[in-house]
Amino acid sequence: MAATGGGQPPEFLLTHPAHGSRIEALQDAMEEADATYRATTPADCAG
């Protein structure tokens, strides 16, 4: 469908999320991941 200029098919027909949905989900997940990262004490690997 995209090759004919019609854009992407409806998201429910795709095997992966649509670009906009995927980007939005990743951005939402990054906020939580960043908060977790900042709240974690770094590991002491000096031995």
C-alpha positions, 0 to 999 in steps of 0.5 A: 500500500505504501508503494502506491502512495496510500501511506501505511495500512491501518495499524491493526494490519501491521506486524509492528506498531505504526511509526507514530505509535512506536515513537510515542511508546519509546518516548514514554518508556524512556521517561521511566527508564531515565528516572530509574537510571537516575535513582539507581546507585552505580555499581562498585566494580573496583573489586 
